[in-house]
């Protein structure tokens, strides 16, 4: 292959894993911690569905969206931890996509500067995934930043170009699990459009904060999604206690007592 047609090499970025771990995140260099164990439980059914080992075959099971009803419930914290935990698996690679394009936070939380990414692929014909994907010092983790700010960011997320891109990503990277950090469901309709392309949706709920009616409404907006799970974040005790959320809202797959910043 000549130089003109050579596939561009992904840029590599360095995540300070020590600082990340100190912030309460899952990291490969800390194999045993309360947070690590929690995410081992949370990821297992998602991984089974993504690899066809679940009770039934899930179409696009390797496309997993992490969202919440409203901002501040810990969805980005959960998406990063889930991606890190999955990247520690022996047989899978992971791509973490910051699809919260109006309020991106994945790069900041990872201690990295903003970079071209998803929005640039959607709006520029000459920009492809290979041009903006970032390899990391976590061997099996790749990042797709939200990209450079754009006044029509939300429209781009709901565009036909996004639909095509998501479908292409799911098929091209069949052996890769792709985690999308999505906008909250009750802020914009774009999150609901994105959910329609996912095989699995994880809804993060902050314990003792999010109203039952808000959870119900958020879940009703993604009623057609084939697989929905819930993660109860910032749990202060070992049980649900007086929080009062049952399993009617979706299948609960985990509770996190982590105190990392919620976004």
Residue pairs with C-beta under 8 A, 6 or more apart in sequence:
1 7
7 130
8 130
8 131
10 130
10 133
10 134
10 135
10 142
11 115
11 133
11 134
11 135
12 134
12 135
12 136
12 137
13 112
13 115
13 134
13 135
13 136
13 137
13 143
14 136
14 137
15 110
15 111
15 112
15 136
15 137
15 138
16 111
17 27
17 28
17 29
17 137
17 138
18 29
19 111
20 27
20 110
20 111
21 27
21 29
21 30
21 33
23 109
23 260
23 261
24 35
24 77
24 258
24 259
24 260
25 35
25 77
25 80
25 81
25 84
25 109
25 260
26 33
26 35
26 36
26 39
26 80
26 81
26 84
26 85
26 88
27 84
28 84
28 87
28 88
28 138
30 36
34 257
34 258
35 81
35 256
35 258
36 85
38 254
38 255
38 256
38 257
38 258
39 81
39 82
39 84
39 85
39 254
39 256
40 85
41 253
41 254
42 82
42 85
42 231
42 253
42 254
42 256
43 82
43 85
43 86
45 54
45 229
45 251
45 253
46 64
46 82
46 86
46 177
46 200
46 202
46 229
46 253
47 53
47 86
47 89
47 92
47 177
48 54
49 58
49 61
49 199
49 200
49 227
50 58
50 61
50 62
50 64
50 92
50 177
50 199
50 200
51 61
51 62
51 92
52 58
52 61
54 61
58 199
58 200
58 226
58 227
59 199
59 226
60 170
60 197
60 198
60 199
61 199
61 200
61 227
62 170
62 173
62 174
62 176
62 177
62 178
62 199
63 166
63 169
63 170
63 178
63 180
63 197
63 198
63 199
63 200
64 82
64 177
64 178
64 179
64 180
64 198
64 199
64 200
64 201
64 202
65 99
65 180
65 182
65 191
65 194
65 195
65 198
65 200
65 201
65 202
66 75
66 76
66 78
66 79
66 82
66 179
66 180
66 181
66 182
66 202
66 204
67 75
67 182
67 183
67 184
67 185
67 191
67 195
67 201
67 202
67 203
67 204
67 218
68 74
68 75
68 184
68 185
68 203
68 204
68 205
68 206
68 210
68 218
69 184
69 185
69 186
69 203
69 205
69 210
69 214
69 215
69 217
69 218
70 184
70 186
70 187
70 210
70 214
71 103
71 184
71 187
71 263
72 206
72 209
72 262
72 263
73 184
73 204
73 205
73 206
73 209
73 210
73 233
73 262
74 204
74 206
74 233
74 234
74 256
74 258
74 260
74 262
74 263
75 100
75 181
75 182
75 184
75 204
75 262
75 263
76 100
76 105
76 106
76 109
76 181
76 263
77 109
77 233
77 258
77 260
77 261
77 262
77 263
78 202
78 204
78 231
78 233
78 256
79 96
79 106
79 179
79 180
79 181
80 96
80 106
80 109
80 110
80 181
81 258
82 179
82 202
83 94
83 96
83 141
83 179
84 138
84 141
86 92
86 94
86 177
86 179
87 93
87 94
87 138
87 139
87 140
87 141
88 140
89 140
92 140
92 175
92 176
92 177
93 140
93 141
93 142
93 173
93 175
93 176
93 177
94 140
94 141
94 142
94 176
94 177
94 178
94 179
95 133
95 141
95 142
95 143
95 144
95 169
95 173
95 176
95 177
95 178
95 179
96 106
96 141
96 142
96 143
96 144
96 179
96 181
97 118
97 144
97 178
97 179
97 180
97 181
98 104
98 105
98 106
98 107
98 117
98 118
98 143
98 144
98 145
98 146
98 181
99 118
99 146
99 157
99 180
99 181
99 182
99 183
99 194
100 106
100 146
100 181
100 182
100 183
101 118
101 119
101 146
101 147
101 150
101 153
101 154
101 156
101 157
101 183
102 153
102 154
102 183
102 188
103 183
103 263
104 114
104 145
104 146
105 181
105 263
106 143
106 145
106 146
106 181
107 113
107 114
107 115
107 143
107 145
107 146
109 261
109 263
110 143
112 143
114 145
114 146
114 148
115 132
115 134
115 145
115 147
116 127
116 131
116 132
116 145
116 147
116 148
117 132
117 144
117 145
117 146
117 147
117 148
118 132
118 144
118 145
118 146
118 147
119 146
119 147
119 148
119 149
119 150
119 153
119 156
120 127
120 131
120 132
120 147
120 148
121 127
121 128
121 129
121 131
121 132
121 147
121 165
122 147
122 156
122 157
122 159
122 161
122 162
122 165
123 150
123 156
123 161
129 144
129 165
129 169
132 144
132 145
132 147
133 142
133 143
133 144
134 142
134 143
134 144
134 145
135 142
136 142
136 143
150 156
154 183
154 188
154 190
155 190
156 162
157 183
157 190
157 193
157 194
158 189
158 190
158 193
158 194
162 193
162 194
163 197
166 194
166 197
167 197
169 178
170 178
170 197
170 199
180 194
180 198
182 191
182 194
182 195
183 190
183 191
183 194
184 191
184 218
185 191
185 192
185 195
185 203
185 218
185 221
185 222
186 214
186 217
186 218
186 221
192 221
192 222
195 201
195 221
195 222
195 225
196 224
196 225
198 225
199 226
199 227
200 225
200 226
200 227
200 228
200 229
201 222
201 225
201 227
201 228
201 229
202 228
202 229
202 230
202 231
202 253
203 215
203 218
203 219
203 222
203 228
203 229
203 230
203 231
203 250
204 230
204 231
204 233
205 215
205 230
205 231
205 232
205 233
205 245
206 233
206 234
206 262
207 232
207 233
207 234
207 235
207 236
207 243
207 255
208 234
208 236
208 243
209 234
212 244
212 245
215 245
215 249
216 249
219 228
219 249
219 250
222 228
228 250
228 251
229 250
229 251
229 252
229 253
230 245
230 249
230 250
230 251
230 252
230 253
231 252
231 253
231 254
231 255
231 256
232 240
232 243
232 245
232 252
232 254
232 255
232 256
233 255
233 256
233 258
233 262
234 256
234 257
234 258
234 259
234 262
235 255
235 256
235 257
236 257
240 255
245 252
